[in-house]
Amino acid sequence: MPANVESMFYVRETPWHGLGVKVASALSSAEAIQIAGLDWNVNQHPVKTDDGIDIPSYKANIRSSDNKVLGVVTDRYKVVQNSEAFAFTDGLLGEGVTYETAGSLSGGKKIWLLAKLPEKYTIMGENVEPYLLFSNSHDGNGAIRVAMTPVRVVCQNTLNLALRTAKRAWSTVHVGDLAEKMDEAHSTLALAEDYMRGLKDEFERLERIYVSDQKVMEYIDMLIPLESDASEYRKKNIEKLRNDMKMRYFDAPDLHHLGKSGYRFVCAVSDFATHSSVLRRSKRHQENMFSKTVTGNPMIDKAYSIVLDMA
């Protein structure tokens, strides 16, 4: 086992670490929204040409705190204020909701708040903490989205799989009757218990699927493919990534007790997708990782599908 493996696998941060503001100490959503710097509104103003002529059917979304233009939208666009996002989550989760973090991306164009659900779950003998993530955009380029994000506590890996048996997310565009749509979200995400139950069932199913070491190697090659015409530089990078994922499967101390199972493989891929060091870290790396927390991580979903399809 590599010398740094134990510390590597036990010094973990959640995927949203470093983004937004930690608001876990807030006593209420009203206090949380202030701590997170989201206590501003979006006002809509007419769009005009340089000559002062109105441009019909379009409006500018402008932040009240500094008059910054967040986006230009059609007149069908309905604003969901930040305070409404917190009120929605308060109403959805009820008494006992605890906010973890909240903030904005791209200068206020996108905002999110993340709350820890009060329920506790034990899956495969391990603690899994469920979070609910509400994200919204003010620039006209994104939907209102609410999603479940379970986290395997021992290693802080996200387990937000796109289950074949239960829904983990709800979204809607900023048009039409938003009040009615938000009521729909309440009824949909009131089924969060169904998602966690489905997650438990699927993990138990994966645990019963035997995966040989040879299959693990094949699956890793499928997840991190190498083009036939790849350069030597590209081959070295791909090999580095594959070795990283192999190490997370074969050497991780927190996976040894799971045996050679599909569940162990999915957990290893989740660890890689959540915590591996990218070869090139862009300025938006953290934002991109956070986006996958909202929408789901394609690599984890693919690993899940591979194990089931190849069993």
C-alpha positions in Angstrom: 0.0 0.0 0.0 1.4 3.4 -0.9 2.6 5.3 2.2 0.2 8.2 1.8 -3.0 6.2 1.2 -4.3 6.2 4.8 -4.0 9.9 5.3 -5.2 10.5 1.7 -8.4 8.7 2.3 -9.2 10.1 5.7 -8.4 13.8 5.3 -11.4 14.8 3.3 -13.5 17.8 2.5 -17.0 17.8 1.1 -17.2 18.7 -2.7 -18.6 22.1 -1.9 -15.8 23.0 0.5 -14.4 26.4 -0.3 -17.4 27.7 -2.2 -19.9 30.1 -0.7 -20.1 30.8 3.0 -20.5 28.3 5.8 -23.8 29.2 7.5 -24.2 26.2 9.8 -24.3 28.4 12.8 -27.3 30.4 11.6 -30.3 30.3 13.8 -32.8 30.9 11.0 -32.9 31.1 7.2 -33.2 34.9 7.5 -29.9 35.0 9.3 -28.3 32.5 6.9 -29.2 34.6 3.9 -27.5 37.6 5.4 -24.3 35.6 6.4 -24.1 34.2 2.9 -24.4 37.7 1.3 -27.6 36.8 -0.5 -29.8 39.4 1.1 -30.5 41.2 -2.1 -33.3 41.2 -4.7 -33.5 40.9 -8.4 -35.4 43.8 -10.0 -36.5 43.8 -13.7 -36.0 46.9 -15.8 -36.8 47.6 -19.5 -34.0 47.1 -22.0 -33.2 50.1 -24.2 -30.9 50.8 -27.1 -28.1 53.4 -26.8 -30.6 55.9 -28.2 -33.1 55.2 -25.4 -35.5 53.2 -27.5 -37.3 50.4 -25.6 -36.5 46.9 -26.9 -39.8 45.0 -26.6 -40.3 41.6 -25.0 -37.0 41.8 -23.0 -36.0 42.8 -19.5 -32.7 43.2 -17.6 -32.4 41.4 -14.3 -30.5 43.8 -12.0 -29.2 43.1 -8.5 -30.6 45.6 -6.0 -27.4 45.8 -3.9 -25.2 47.3 -6.6 -27.3 47.6 -9.8 -25.3 44.9 -11.5 -26.9 43.4 -14.6 -27.1 39.7 -14.0 -28.8 38.8 -17.3 -31.2 39.8 -20.1 -34.3 37.7 -20.2 -37.6 37.6 -22.1 -40.7 39.2 -20.5 -42.0 35.7 -19.8 -39.2 35.1 -17.3 -40.4 35.0 -13.7 -37.9 35.9 -10.9 -37.5 33.7 -7.9 -35.9 35.9 -5.2 -33.2 34.5 -2.9 -35.5 34.9 0.1 -38.1 32.8 -1.7 -35.4 30.1 -2.2 -34.8 29.9 1.6 -38.5 30.1 2.3 -39.1 27.2 -0.1 -36.5 25.1 1.6 -37.9 26.0 5.1 -41.3 24.9 4.0 -40.1 21.8 2.3 -38.0 20.5 5.2 -39.9 22.0 8.1 -38.7 22.4 11.6 -35.2 21.0 12.2 -33.7 22.2 8.9 -30.0 23.0 9.2 -28.3 25.0 6.5 -24.7 24.0 5.7 -23.5 26.5 3.2 -24.9 29.1 0.7 -23.5 31.5 -1.8 -23.4 32.7 -5.4 -21.4 31.9 -8.5 -20.5 34.0 -11.5 -21.0 37.3 -9.7 -24.5 36.5 -8.5 -25.8 35.0 -11.7 -26.3 31.7 -9.9 -27.1 31.1 -6.3 -27.4 28.0 -4.1 -28.2 26.9 -0.6 -27.5 23.5 0.8 -29.3 22.1 3.8 -28.6 18.9 5.8 -31.7 16.8 6.3 -32.4 15.8 9.9 -32.9 12.1 9.2 -30.0 9.7 9.7 -29.3 6.8 7.5 -27.2 3.7 7.8 -26.4 2.0 4.5 -24.1 -1.1 4.2 -23.2 -0.5 7.9 -22.0 3.1 7.2 -23.4 6.5 8.0 -24.8 8.3 4.9 -25.9 11.9 5.4 -28.6 13.3 3.1 -28.4 16.9 1.9 -30.9 18.9 -0.1 -29.5 21.4 -2.6 -31.5 24.3 -4.0 -29.9 26.1 -6.9 -31.3 29.0 -9.0 -30.0 31.3 -11.8 -30.7 34.9 -12.3 -29.2 35.3 -15.8 -31.8 33.3 -17.8 -29.4 30.5 -18.6 -30.5 27.9 -16.0 -33.4 26.3 -14.3 -34.6 26.2 -10.7 -33.3 22.9 -9.4 -33.7 21.0 -6.2 -31.7 17.8 -5.7 -30.8 15.1 -3.1 -27.1 14.8 -2.4 -26.2 11.9 -0.1 -22.7 11.9 1.3 -20.8 8.8 2.6 -19.5 10.2 5.9 -16.4 8.1 6.3 -14.8 9.6 3.1 -17.0 12.5 2.2 -17.8 11.0 -1.2 -21.0 12.0 -2.9 -23.4 9.2 -3.7 -25.9 11.1 -5.8 -26.6 8.3 -8.3 -29.2 8.6 -11.0 -31.1 5.6 -9.7 -33.2 3.5 -12.0 -35.8 3.2 -9.3 -36.1 6.6 -7.6 -35.9 10.3 -8.6 -33.3 12.5 -6.9 -33.9 15.9 -8.6 -36.6 18.3 -9.7 -36.3 21.3 -11.9 -38.3 23.8 -13.8 -37.7 26.8 -16.0 -38.6 30.4 -15.0 -41.8 30.7 -16.9 -45.5 30.0 -16.3 -47.1 29.7 -12.9 -44.1 29.3 -10.6 -46.2 29.0 -7.4 -47.9 26.0 -8.9 -44.6 24.5 -10.0 -43.1 25.0 -6.6 -46.0 23.1 -5.1 -45.1 20.3 -7.5 -41.6 20.4 -6.2 -42.9 20.0 -2.6 -44.8 16.9 -3.6 -41.9 15.5 -5.6 -39.2 16.0 -3.0 -41.4 15.0 -0.2 -40.4 11.6 -1.6 -36.8 12.1 -0.5 -37.3 9.1 1.8 -38.1 7.0 -1.3 -34.7 8.1 -2.9 -32.8 7.1 0.2 -34.6 3.8 0.4 -33.9 3.2 -3.3 -30.3 4.1 -2.7 -30.1 1.5 0.1 -31.7 -1.2 -2.1 -29.4 -0.5 -5.0 -26.3 -0.5 -2.9 -27.3 -3.9 -1.4 -27.9 -5.1 -4.9 -24.4 -3.9 -6.0 -22.9 -5.5 -3.0 -24.2 -8.9 -4.2 -22.5 -8.5 -7.6 -19.1 -10.1 -7.7 -16.5 -8.1 -9.6 -13.2 -9.8 -10.3 -9.9 -7.9 -10.3 -9.8 -8.4 -14.1 -13.2 -6.9 -14.4 -12.2 -3.9 -12.3 -9.3 -3.2 -14.7 -11.7 -3.5 -17.7 -14.2 -1.2 -16.1 -11.6 1.4 -15.3 -10.4 1.3 -19.0 -14.1 1.9 -20.0 -14.5 4.8 -17.7 -11.2 6.4 -18.7 -10.8 5.5 -22.4 -7.7 6.0 -24.5 -8.0 7.0 -28.1 -6.2 4.8 -30.6 -4.3 7.8 -32.0 -3.4 9.3 -28.7 0.0 11.0 -28.3 2.6 9.7 -25.9 1.8 12.6 -23.6 -1.9 11.8 -23.6 -1.1 8.1 -23.0 0.9 9.0 -19.9 -1.8 11.2 -18.5 -4.5 8.5 -19.1 -2.3 5.9 -17.4 -1.8 8.3 -14.4 -5.6 8.7 -14.1 -6.2 4.9 -14.4 -3.6 4.2 -11.8 -5.2 6.7 -9.5 -8.6 5.0 -9.8 -7.0 1.6 -9.3 -5.4 2.7 -6.1 -8.7 4.0 -4.8 -10.3 0.6 -5.4 -7.5 -1.7 -4.3 -5.8 0.3 -1.5 -8.4 2.4 0.1 -8.7 1.4 3.8 -12.4 2.2 4.0 -13.2 -0.2 1.2 -11.3 -3.3 2.3 -14.2 -4.8 4.2 -16.5 -4.6 1.2 -15.0 -7.5 -0.8 -14.8 -7.7 -4.5 -18.2 -6.2 -5.2 -20.0 -3.8 -7.5 -20.7 -1.5 -4.5 -17.0 -1.3 -3.7 -16.3 -0.4 -7.3 -18.9 2.4 -7.4 -17.6 3.8 -4.1 -14.0 3.8 -5.5 -15.2 5.7 -8.7 -17.1 8.1 -6.5 -14.0 8.8 -4.5 -12.1 9.4 -7.7 -14.8 11.6 -9.2 -15.2 13.6 -5.9 -11.6 14.0 -4.7 -9.0 13.1 -7.4 -6.5 15.8 -8.5 -7.2 16.9 -12.1 -4.3 17.0 -14.5 -5.2 20.6 -15.4 -7.0 22.6 -12.7 -9.0 25.4 -14.4 -10.1 28.6 -12.6 -13.6 27.1 -12.6 -12.7 23.7 -11.3 -14.5 24.1 -7.9 -17.5 25.5 -9.7 -17.6 22.5 -12.1 -17.3 20.1 -9.2 -20.1 21.8 -7.5 -22.2 21.7 -10.6 -21.8 17.9 -10.6 -23.1 17.9 -7.1 -26.2 19.6 -8.3 -26.8 17.7 -11.6 -25.1 14.4 -10.8 -21.7 13.1 -11.8 -21.7 11.3 -15.2 -18.7 9.2 -14.3 -20.4 7.8 -11.1 -23.6 7.2 -13.0 -21.6 5.4 -15.7 -19.8 3.1 -13.2 -23.2 2.2 -11.7 -24.6 1.4 -15.1 -21.5 -0.6 -16.1 -21.7 -2.8 -13.1 -25.4 -3.5 -13.6 -25.2 -4.0 -17.3 -22.1 -6.2 -17.2 -23.2 -8.4 -14.3 
